[in-house]
Amino acid sequence: VYAAFDVPSALGIYHRLHGEIDLLLTDVVMPGRSGLELMDELLAKDSSLSVLLVSGYSDEVVHRRESLPAGVRLLAKPYLPEQLLE
């Protein structure tokens, strides 16, 4: 597990690990650029990357986009640990 405070930090981790990331777990709302922008950039590099978006504004996320890319899941906050594991 690698933690990043913002999109540039997350991209730095991704590049340092040469793309060896299996799952991106990101909040939609982040300082600076959004988690959606991070997701888009990483999926452009690796379309097989699994993505789990978390947000307290899940309705807004769905309305801002017609749909999420295939394989991308959205988990609404607050959530239980069991829901995250699922």
PyMOL commands that set and color helices and strands:
alter all, ss='L'
color gray80, all
select helices_A, chain A and resi 7-16+35-45+58-64+81-85
alter helices_A, ss='H'
color red, helices_A
select strands_A, chain A and resi 23-27+50-55+72-76
alter strands_A, ss='S'
color yellow, strands_A
deselect
rebuild
show_as cartoon
